[in-house]
Amino acid sequence: MSARIIDGKAFAASLRERVAAIVPAFEAAAGRKPGLTVVIVGEDPASQVYVRSKGKATEAAGMVSTTHRLPETTTQDALIALVRDLNADPAVDGILVQLPLPKHIDEQAVIATIDPDKDVDGFHVVNAGRLAVGQEGFVPCTPLGCIMLLEDRLGDLSGLNAVVVGRSNIVGKPMAQLLLAKSCTVTIAHSRTKDLQDVCGRADILVAAVGRPAMIKGDWIKPGATVIDVGINRIDNGEGGTKLAGDVDFAEAIEVAGAITPVPGGVGPMTIAVLLRNTLVSAYRRAGVPYEKGAI
Ligand SMILES: Nc1nc(=O)c2c([nH]1)NC[C@@H]1CN(c3ccc(C(=O)N[C@@H](CCC(=O)O)C(=O)O)cc3)C=[N+]21
């Protein structure tokens, strides 16, 4: 049996279109466009690529995109001063500080400076806390995108066994919180988990977010399970170049799973589409303009 491939790229394109279709209504009501500001420190090539595609997608959705490119040598104090300026700028609805930051900068200190109500990444402890207790806030883009794909595929998730492999603050933990909020029975597994294969084998929903290429094998997967592969690993393509690979052994998994996200073309594109969605939501909240929650 061959799994259905979950087309995250197409779903993300339709979400971006939905957002773009609402932007003019916001502009008419608020008298300005939604604005997203991205801050990148240093020259990491992968980060440069992501930041460029975020900027393009933001403009394509009719929003104002601003990018601050700072040198690798930027001090923590200077970065924090910039974030404070952005907090105070009424035209800025969303602030995204691209991670990872250079080693001499304390990421948590920078994230803690972002106004939680402009934190469209959902990384501030206030937003993590809001998610944990079920209050309205901002939810990290990657896990929220995963939930959208899961609900599109499965409808109601309640009662399903969900296993999240990975416990990072940006994917694993918020993913588990969201699945719990959808009434799944949630297990968070990680590199120290005993009998990881058995734990994965009980999952109706398996989310892999560990950052190890092809770690999850076909015989770890419950037949018919829905597999969400968050891994974005750059590996050797065997021809002197590189390619992207997920955390799941795709060739094996496709024979067992009911549905699976590919890498690339799965979760990755959803991350940027949800970022635009969060920015539009932020703009509505900050402008005090009512909006239809189901529509975005
Ligand atoms: N503050 C912050 N917020 C982030 O959301 C954030 C970050 N820092 N740092 C880096 C990670 C990574 N990330 C991705 C976004 C899009 C794709 C994406 O679109 N991937 C495409 C392929 C892209 C390619 O070909 O390289 C895909 O999977 O199909 C992947 C990864 C956001 N991140």
The ligand as a Gaussian input file, in Angstrom:
#p B3LYP/6-31G(d) Opt

LIG

1 1
 N       12.687000      33.189000      14.221000
 C       12.646000      32.178000      13.372000
 N       11.451000      31.745000      12.912000
 C       11.385000      30.709000      12.019000
 O       10.271000      30.314000      11.606000
 C       12.596000      30.110000      11.578000
 C       13.810000      30.592000      12.087000
 N       13.804000      31.602000      12.985000
 N       14.970000      30.037000      11.712000
 C       15.045000      28.977000      10.726000
 C       13.775000      28.159000      10.720000
 C       13.580000      27.321000       9.482000
 N       12.380000      27.841000       8.851000
 C       11.891000      27.389000       7.622000
 C       10.994000      28.102000       6.858000
 C       10.581000      27.672000       5.616000
 C       11.086000      26.497000       5.091000
 C       10.680000      26.055000       3.731000
 O        9.913000      26.700000       3.047000
 N       11.217000      24.921000       3.241000
 C       10.956000      24.383000       1.913000
 C       12.230000      24.201000       1.109000
 C       13.198000      25.333000       1.150000
 C       14.515000      24.958000       0.479000
 O       14.474000      24.371000      -0.621000
 O       15.571000      25.238000       1.082000
 C       10.318000      23.028000       1.996000
 O       10.474000      22.343000       3.016000
 O        9.672000      22.611000       1.034000
 C       11.953000      25.753000       5.833000
 C       12.351000      26.191000       7.091000
 C       11.892000      28.869000       9.576000
 N       12.612000      29.053000      10.676000

